[in-house]
């Protein structure tokens, strides 16, 4: 077997393990997950598992670190509408993408394995900030709105909304809750004439998903 083939197989095995681990973490959480359950789901040997990951904590950290790789954000010109579209797209991903759900759940549960890393949250705040900076350049934002501060507030509020939605309905109502979030945030964020032309709903290509 050539070195290239071995490397390709190793990459596939690692991805298989990460996908299986994400499904297990999503279903039962960190504390109830086990290496055995993950191995069974991935259908890999103990040697194959420990070649890539030495512990359950190591797998969990790998799932969290690569969170944004699990989601392909919607295209479109930067600004408030794209920011809103991203928020609804993330809601759909949380409803349908087990790997993304697992990474979000683990970020919340990370103190169970000694973690206290806000990187995943800060990366989303940075994504939101980028759209707000574009919105400022397009004169969409009200005077006095601090783009960095609002990006952090939006990230924290969104995190709380999705957690509550998950607990109360298994995220079945998450899209509606995100719409409510924007209805209350936008008057403080944007000019009235800007709000009138924004679509506070999933992008049209996702609306019936």
Secondary structure, DSSP 8 states (H G I E B T S, - for coil): --HHHHHHHHHHHHHHHHHHHHHHHHHHHHHH--HHHHHHHHT--HHHHHHH-SSHHHHHHHHHHTGGGG-----S-SSHHHHHHHHHHHHHHHHH-HHHHHHHHHHHHGGGGT----HHHHHHHHHHHHHHHHHHHTT-B-TT--HHHHHHHHHHHHHHHHHHHHHHHTTTTHHHHHHHHHHHHHHHHB-HHHHHT---SS-TTTTT-
